[in-house]
Amino acid sequence: YKSGVKRVMKNDNIIAILFVTIVTVVIWVWAAGQTKYESSVTTNLRFKPPEGSTSTVLPESAYITLTFSGPRSAVEKAQSACEDGLDLTVAAADGEHELLNLPAKINTLDVIRNTGAEISSTTPASFLLDVQTMDLVEAAVEAVLPSVTVSGDVTVDPATVILHIPKAIQDTLPEAITVAAVVSDATLE
């Protein structure tokens, strides 16, 4: 009777030891994945006007170094997300603007936010951007034929073109705009 109880107790002890060991390993693996980790990556940050906007943003892109922090797995996901560069929408009025608080702005991008990592700093800390709204203007096309005497009418196809002109300089242009289509001597041969 006593030897049977000892066997049951030994089996119970083995099961308890295995259970505690498995739980310890699971907790250790989880904690290792949650340990705060920092790493940097350099990527291309593309500045985009809002969708449907006729604005242009210069420069169109710039390289930036992002310092990520968070669990190692999240930081690695964030670094992978930056491999092809990032698009940052810039909604601003015409003129020069200093883009500040880049970590907060880039952290709001879905591609970064969904990784679980956060950007703690950027180098450079800001960018100077020039935003210009473009207007669409129709212009007549005029053929220019140097070294050629023309008798009769010259027909140009297309007769008009659409130009994208910065709104800031459109007011300084004449109301009727023409575009010269220069035909070289080599083309006429």
Phi and psi restraints in degrees (value plus and minus 20) as a CYANA .aco file:
   2 LYS   PHI     -88.8   -48.8
   2 LYS   PSI     -58.1   -18.1
   3 SER   PHI     -88.0   -48.0
   3 SER   PSI     -52.8   -12.8
   4 GLY   PHI     -87.5   -47.5
   4 GLY   PSI     -57.7   -17.7
   5 VAL   PHI     -87.7   -47.7
   5 VAL   PSI     -59.2   -19.2
   6 LYS   PHI     -83.8   -43.8
   6 LYS   PSI     -59.4   -19.4
   7 ARG   PHI     -85.0   -45.0
   7 ARG   PSI     -63.0   -23.0
   8 VAL   PHI     -83.8   -43.8
   8 VAL   PSI     -61.5   -21.5
   9 MET   PHI     -86.5   -46.5
   9 MET   PSI     -59.1   -19.1
  10 LYS   PHI     -83.8   -43.8
  10 LYS   PSI     -62.9   -22.9
  11 ASN   PHI     -84.0   -44.0
  11 ASN   PSI     -61.2   -21.2
  12 ASP   PHI     -83.7   -43.7
  12 ASP   PSI     -60.3   -20.3
  13 ASN   PHI     -84.5   -44.5
  13 ASN   PSI     -60.7   -20.7
  14 ILE   PHI     -84.8   -44.8
  14 ILE   PSI     -63.8   -23.8
  15 ILE   PHI     -83.0   -43.0
  15 ILE   PSI     -62.1   -22.1
  16 ALA   PHI     -84.1   -44.1
  16 ALA   PSI     -62.8   -22.8
  17 ILE   PHI     -84.4   -44.4
  17 ILE   PSI     -63.9   -23.9
  18 LEU   PHI     -82.0   -42.0
  18 LEU   PSI     -62.9   -22.9
  19 PHE   PHI     -81.9   -41.9
  19 PHE   PSI     -68.1   -28.1
  20 VAL   PHI     -82.2   -42.2
  20 VAL   PSI     -60.5   -20.5
  21 THR   PHI     -83.6   -43.6
  21 THR   PSI     -65.6   -25.6
  22 ILE   PHI     -83.5   -43.5
  22 ILE   PSI     -64.7   -24.7
  23 VAL   PHI     -82.3   -42.3
  23 VAL   PSI     -61.5   -21.5
  24 THR   PHI     -82.2   -42.2
  24 THR   PSI     -65.1   -25.1
  25 VAL   PHI     -83.2   -43.2
  25 VAL   PSI     -63.7   -23.7
  26 VAL   PHI     -81.2   -41.2
  26 VAL   PSI     -65.8   -25.8
  27 ILE   PHI     -83.9   -43.9
  27 ILE   PSI     -61.1   -21.1
  28 TRP   PHI     -83.5   -43.5
  28 TRP   PSI     -64.8   -24.8
  29 VAL   PHI     -84.5   -44.5
  29 VAL   PSI     -62.8   -22.8
  30 TRP   PHI     -82.9   -42.9
  30 TRP   PSI     -65.3   -25.3
  31 ALA   PHI     -83.8   -43.8
  31 ALA   PSI     -57.7   -17.7
  32 ALA   PHI     -83.5   -43.5
  32 ALA   PSI     -56.5   -16.5
  33 GLY   PHI     -93.4   -53.4
  33 GLY   PSI     -43.8    -3.8
  34 GLN   PHI    -116.7   -76.7
  34 GLN   PSI     -26.1    13.9
  35 THR   PHI     -83.8   -43.8
  35 THR   PSI     113.7   153.7
  36 LYS   PHI     -84.2   -44.2
  36 LYS   PSI     113.7   153.7
  37 TYR   PHI    -156.3  -116.3
  37 TYR   PSI     124.6   164.6
  38 GLU   PHI    -145.4  -105.4
  38 GLU   PSI     120.6   160.6
  39 SER   PHI    -178.4  -138.4
  39 SER   PSI     133.8   173.8
  40 SER   PHI    -135.7   -95.7
  40 SER   PSI     133.8   173.8
  41 VAL   PHI    -166.2  -126.2
  41 VAL   PSI     122.8   162.8
  42 THR   PHI    -122.1   -82.1
  42 THR   PSI     112.2   152.2
  43 THR   PHI    -162.0  -122.0
  43 THR   PSI     148.8   188.8
  44 ASN   PHI    -112.7   -72.7
  44 ASN   PSI     101.9   141.9
  45 LEU   PHI    -122.2   -82.2
  45 LEU   PSI      94.9   134.9
  46 ARG   PHI    -116.5   -76.5
  46 ARG   PSI     107.4   147.4
  47 PHE   PHI    -112.8   -72.8
  47 PHE   PSI     100.9   140.9
  48 LYS   PHI    -140.0  -100.0
  48 LYS   PSI     119.9   159.9
  49 PRO   PHI     -94.2   -54.2
  49 PRO   PSI     142.8   182.8
  50 PRO   PHI     -78.6   -38.6
  50 PRO   PSI     128.3   168.3
  51 GLU   PHI     -79.2   -39.2
  51 GLU   PSI     114.5   154.5
  52 GLY   PHI      66.4   106.4
  52 GLY   PSI     -24.8    15.2
  53 SER   PHI    -100.2   -60.2
  53 SER   PSI     132.5   172.5
  54 THR   PHI    -122.3   -82.3
  54 THR   PSI      -2.2    37.8
  55 SER   PHI    -103.7   -63.7
  55 SER   PSI     136.7   176.7
  56 THR   PHI    -139.9   -99.9
  56 THR   PSI     130.1   170.1
  57 VAL   PHI    -144.0  -104.0
  57 VAL   PSI     106.4   146.4
  58 LEU   PHI    -142.1  -102.1
  58 LEU   PSI     114.7   154.7
  59 PRO   PHI     -89.2   -49.2
  59 PRO   PSI     138.6   178.6
  60 GLU   PHI     -91.9   -51.9
  60 GLU   PSI     -48.8    -8.8
  61 SER   PHI    -178.0  -138.0
  61 SER   PSI     145.8   185.8
  62 ALA   PHI    -177.8  -137.8
  62 ALA   PSI     134.3   174.3
  63 TYR   PHI    -104.6   -64.6
  63 TYR   PSI     122.0   162.0
  64 ILE   PHI    -161.8  -121.8
  64 ILE   PSI     123.7   163.7
  65 THR   PHI    -122.9   -82.9
  65 THR   PSI     103.0   143.0
  66 LEU   PHI    -126.3   -86.3
  66 LEU   PSI     113.0   153.0
  67 THR   PHI    -124.8   -84.8
  67 THR   PSI      95.6   135.6
  68 PHE   PHI    -116.8   -76.8
  68 PHE   PSI     128.7   168.7
  69 SER   PHI    -158.9  -118.9
  69 SER   PSI     131.7   171.7
  70 GLY   PHI     124.1   164.1
  70 GLY   PSI    -188.9  -148.9
  71 PRO   PHI     -80.4   -40.4
  71 PRO   PSI     125.8   165.8
  72 ARG   PHI     -72.6   -32.6
  72 ARG   PSI     -64.4   -24.4
  73 SER   PHI     -83.8   -43.8
  73 SER   PSI     -57.8   -17.8
  74 ALA   PHI     -88.5   -48.5
  74 ALA   PSI     -61.3   -21.3
  75 VAL   PHI     -83.5   -43.5
  75 VAL   PSI     -61.6   -21.6
  76 GLU   PHI     -84.7   -44.7
  76 GLU   PSI     -58.0   -18.0
  77 LYS   PHI     -83.9   -43.9
  77 LYS   PSI     -62.6   -22.6
  78 ALA   PHI     -84.4   -44.4
  78 ALA   PSI     -61.5   -21.5
  79 GLN   PHI     -82.7   -42.7
  79 GLN   PSI     -61.1   -21.1
  80 SER   PHI     -83.1   -43.1
  80 SER   PSI     -58.1   -18.1
  81 ALA   PHI     -84.8   -44.8
  81 ALA   PSI     -42.5    -2.5
  82 CYS   PHI    -110.1   -70.1
  82 CYS   PSI     -24.6    15.4
  83 GLU   PHI     -76.5   -36.5
  83 GLU   PSI     -59.3   -19.3
  84 ASP   PHI    -117.4   -77.4
  84 ASP   PSI      -8.6    31.4
  85 GLY   PHI      69.1   109.1
  85 GLY   PSI     152.5   192.5
  86 LEU   PHI    -148.2  -108.2
  86 LEU   PSI     125.5   165.5
  87 ASP   PHI    -124.1   -84.1
  87 ASP   PSI     105.0   145.0
  88 LEU   PHI    -139.1   -99.1
  88 LEU   PSI      98.4   138.4
  89 THR   PHI     -96.4   -56.4
  89 THR   PSI     110.7   150.7
  90 VAL   PHI    -135.9   -95.9
  90 VAL   PSI      89.6   129.6
  91 ALA   PHI    -125.2   -85.2
  91 ALA   PSI      84.4   124.4
  92 ALA   PHI    -169.2  -129.2
  92 ALA   PSI     138.0   178.0
  93 ALA   PHI     -93.8   -53.8
  93 ALA   PSI     148.2   188.2
  94 ASP   PHI     -76.9   -36.9
  94 ASP   PSI     126.5   166.5
  95 GLY   PHI      98.7   138.7
  95 GLY   PSI    -194.9  -154.9
  96 GLU   PHI    -106.4   -66.4
  96 GLU   PSI     118.0   158.0
  97 HIS   PHI    -158.0  -118.0
  97 HIS   PSI     119.9   159.9
  98 GLU   PHI    -114.9   -74.9
  98 GLU   PSI      99.7   139.7
  99 LEU   PHI    -105.3   -65.3
  99 LEU   PSI      88.0   128.0
 100 LEU   PHI    -128.0   -88.0
 100 LEU   PSI     154.1   194.1
 101 ASN   PHI      34.0    74.0
 101 ASN   PSI      27.1    67.1
 102 LEU   PHI     -79.9   -39.9
 102 LEU   PSI     -60.9   -20.9
 103 PRO   PHI     -75.9   -35.9
 103 PRO   PSI     -64.7   -24.7
 104 ALA   PHI     -86.0   -46.0
 104 ALA   PSI     -61.9   -21.9
 105 LYS   PHI     -85.5   -45.5
 105 LYS   PSI     -63.7   -23.7
 106 ILE   PHI     -93.6   -53.6
 106 ILE   PSI     -51.9   -11.9
 107 ASN   PHI     -82.3   -42.3
 107 ASN   PSI     -43.4    -3.4
 108 THR   PHI    -100.0   -60.0
 108 THR   PSI     -32.2     7.8
 109 LEU   PHI     -85.9   -45.9
 109 LEU   PSI     113.3   153.3
 110 ASP   PHI     -74.6   -34.6
 110 ASP   PSI     -60.9   -20.9
 111 VAL   PHI     -82.3   -42.3
 111 VAL   PSI     -48.6    -8.6
 112 ILE   PHI    -110.5   -70.5
 112 ILE   PSI     -67.6   -27.6
 113 ARG   PHI     -77.0   -37.0
 113 ARG   PSI     -57.6   -17.6
 114 ASN   PHI     -91.5   -51.5
 114 ASN   PSI     -30.7     9.3
 115 THR   PHI    -102.2   -62.2
 115 THR   PSI     -45.9    -5.9
 116 GLY   PHI      72.4   112.4
 116 GLY   PSI     -27.7    12.3
 117 ALA   PHI    -111.7   -71.7
 117 ALA   PSI     140.0   180.0
 118 GLU   PHI    -147.0  -107.0
 118 GLU   PSI     127.8   167.8
 119 ILE   PHI    -107.3   -67.3
 119 ILE   PSI     102.0   142.0
 120 SER   PHI    -114.5   -74.5
 120 SER   PSI     -45.4    -5.4
 121 SER   PHI    -180.0  -140.0
 121 SER   PSI     142.3   182.3
 122 THR   PHI    -154.6  -114.6
 122 THR   PSI     132.0   172.0
 123 THR   PHI    -151.8  -111.8
 123 THR   PSI      96.3   136.3
 124 PRO   PHI     -92.5   -52.5
 124 PRO   PSI     147.2   187.2
 125 ALA   PHI    -102.5   -62.5
 125 ALA   PSI     -37.7     2.3
 126 SER   PHI    -173.5  -133.5
 126 SER   PSI     146.9   186.9
 127 PHE   PHI    -154.3  -114.3
 127 PHE   PSI     124.3   164.3
 128 LEU   PHI    -116.7   -76.7
 128 LEU   PSI      99.0   139.0
 129 LEU   PHI    -137.3   -97.3
 129 LEU   PSI     127.5   167.5
 130 ASP   PHI    -134.1   -94.1
 130 ASP   PSI      97.2   137.2
 131 VAL   PHI    -126.8   -86.8
 131 VAL   PSI     109.3   149.3
 132 GLN   PHI    -152.3  -112.3
 132 GLN   PSI     110.2   150.2
 133 THR   PHI    -103.8   -63.8
 133 THR   PSI     113.8   153.8
 134 MET   PHI    -123.8   -83.8
 134 MET   PSI     118.6   158.6
 135 ASP   PHI    -127.4   -87.4
 135 ASP   PSI     129.2   169.2
 136 LEU   PHI    -112.8   -72.8
 136 LEU   PSI     106.3   146.3
 137 VAL   PHI    -148.8  -108.8
 137 VAL   PSI     114.2   154.2
 138 GLU   PHI    -108.3   -68.3
 138 GLU   PSI     114.4   154.4
 139 ALA   PHI    -150.1  -110.1
 139 ALA   PSI     122.0   162.0
 140 ALA   PHI     -98.1   -58.1
 140 ALA   PSI     123.4   163.4
 141 VAL   PHI    -117.7   -77.7
 141 VAL   PSI     109.8   149.8
 142 GLU   PHI    -139.0   -99.0
 142 GLU   PSI     107.3   147.3
 143 ALA   PHI     -98.1   -58.1
 143 ALA   PSI     115.1   155.1
 144 VAL   PHI    -138.7   -98.7
 144 VAL   PSI      98.9   138.9
 145 LEU   PHI    -139.2   -99.2
 145 LEU   PSI      68.1   108.1
 146 PRO   PHI     -86.5   -46.5
 146 PRO   PSI     124.4   164.4
 147 SER   PHI      43.4    83.4
 147 SER   PSI       4.6    44.6
 148 VAL   PHI    -151.7  -111.7
 148 VAL   PSI     116.9   156.9
 149 THR   PHI    -119.7   -79.7
 149 THR   PSI     108.0   148.0
 150 VAL   PHI    -129.6   -89.6
 150 VAL   PSI     113.1   153.1
 151 SER   PHI    -140.3  -100.3
 151 SER   PSI     102.0   142.0
 152 GLY   PHI      83.3   123.3
 152 GLY   PSI    -191.9  -151.9
 153 ASP   PHI    -110.4   -70.4
 153 ASP   PSI     125.1   165.1
 154 VAL   PHI    -125.6   -85.6
 154 VAL   PSI     106.7   146.7
 155 THR   PHI    -123.2   -83.2
 155 THR   PSI     113.0   153.0
 156 VAL   PHI    -135.4   -95.4
 156 VAL   PSI     113.7   153.7
 157 ASP   PHI    -147.1  -107.1
 157 ASP   PSI      96.4   136.4
 158 PRO   PHI     -99.8   -59.8
 158 PRO   PSI     134.3   174.3
 159 ALA   PHI     -97.8   -57.8
 159 ALA   PSI     -44.9    -4.9
 160 THR   PHI    -155.7  -115.7
 160 THR   PSI     137.0   177.0
 161 VAL   PHI    -153.6  -113.6
 161 VAL   PSI     140.2   180.2
 162 ILE   PHI    -123.2   -83.2
 162 ILE   PSI     106.1   146.1
 163 LEU   PHI    -127.4   -87.4
 163 LEU   PSI     124.2   164.2
 164 HIS   PHI    -120.5   -80.5
 164 HIS   PSI      89.9   129.9
 165 ILE   PHI    -139.2   -99.2
 165 ILE   PSI     115.5   155.5
 166 PRO   PHI     -77.2   -37.2
 166 PRO   PSI     112.2   152.2
 167 LYS   PHI     -76.4   -36.4
 167 LYS   PSI     -54.5   -14.5
 168 ALA   PHI     -83.3   -43.3
 168 ALA   PSI     -50.1   -10.1
 169 ILE   PHI    -123.1   -83.1
 169 ILE   PSI     -26.2    13.8
 170 GLN   PHI     -81.9   -41.9
 170 GLN   PSI     -57.5   -17.5
 171 ASP   PHI     -85.8   -45.8
 171 ASP   PSI     -41.6    -1.6
 172 THR   PHI    -107.3   -67.3
 172 THR   PSI     -27.6    12.4
 173 LEU   PHI    -111.3   -71.3
 173 LEU   PSI     134.8   174.8
 174 PRO   PHI     -85.6   -45.6
 174 PRO   PSI     139.4   179.4
 175 GLU   PHI     -85.7   -45.7
 175 GLU   PSI     -60.8   -20.8
 176 ALA   PHI    -119.5   -79.5
 176 ALA   PSI      92.2   132.2
 177 ILE   PHI    -122.9   -82.9
 177 ILE   PSI     116.5   156.5
 178 THR   PHI    -140.8  -100.8
 178 THR   PSI     130.0   170.0
 179 VAL   PHI    -137.4   -97.4
 179 VAL   PSI     109.9   149.9
 180 ALA   PHI    -106.5   -66.5
 180 ALA   PSI     105.2   145.2
 181 ALA   PHI    -124.9   -84.9
 181 ALA   PSI      79.8   119.8
 182 VAL   PHI    -103.7   -63.7
 182 VAL   PSI     104.0   144.0
 183 VAL   PHI    -122.6   -82.6
 183 VAL   PSI      99.0   139.0
 184 SER   PHI     -95.8   -55.8
 184 SER   PSI     140.3   180.3
 185 ASP   PHI     -80.1   -40.1
 185 ASP   PSI     -57.5   -17.5
 186 ALA   PHI     -82.8   -42.8
 186 ALA   PSI     -54.0   -14.0
 187 THR   PHI     -89.9   -49.9
 187 THR   PSI     -53.3   -13.3
 188 LEU   PHI     -95.2   -55.2
 188 LEU   PSI     -38.9     1.1
